[in-house]
């Protein structure tokens, strides 16, 4: 299974983190304007957009673009929130609402995505 991208959006709607895990070749350029009106359409059934918002941080949104056959996206979103809490929020040099630039966050996110792709899901013991 494939997880394409992970995005973190702040309260104001600004992109504070983007990680492209797997970049398929695009045949046409896609552009977006602000404010982002998200309209989901079936296009070759290749991408599913999953949103996650955790109660601890109001307004922060975690977005995962994944293959529709990928299972365990909700558990992956919880794991991403846990990684964000552990490595971005506890970093004394990180300010809320600012772009995430933390090497430990990057490393742990990549590891979580690898586990999710290999297993196809996140078990309770992850």
C-alpha positions, 0 to 999 in steps of 0.5 A: 500500500502507498501513503503519498503525502502528509500535511499539517495545517495550522489554525489560520489555514497555513501549511506548517509541514509537508512531507511527500512520501511517494510522488507519482508522476503528474500528467497535469499541473494542479494549482490551488488558491486560498482559501482552499475549497476541498472538493473530493472527486473520484479520479482513477480511484488513486487517492483518499484524503483523510483529515485528523484533528485531535482534542489537545490542539484545537485547530491543528489539522493532520492530512494524509493522502493515501491509496484507498486500499491502505488500512489503518489511516485513523491509527496513523493519524493518531501516531502522527499526532503523538509524534507531533506532540513528542518532537515538535511541541516539546522542542523548546525552539518551536513556536505554535503556528510556525513551520515545523523544522525538527529533525527528530520529527522528520525521522520519526514520521518517516519511520511511522510511514514505513511501518504503516506501509509495510504492515498495511495498518497500525496495530495496538502495539505500535 
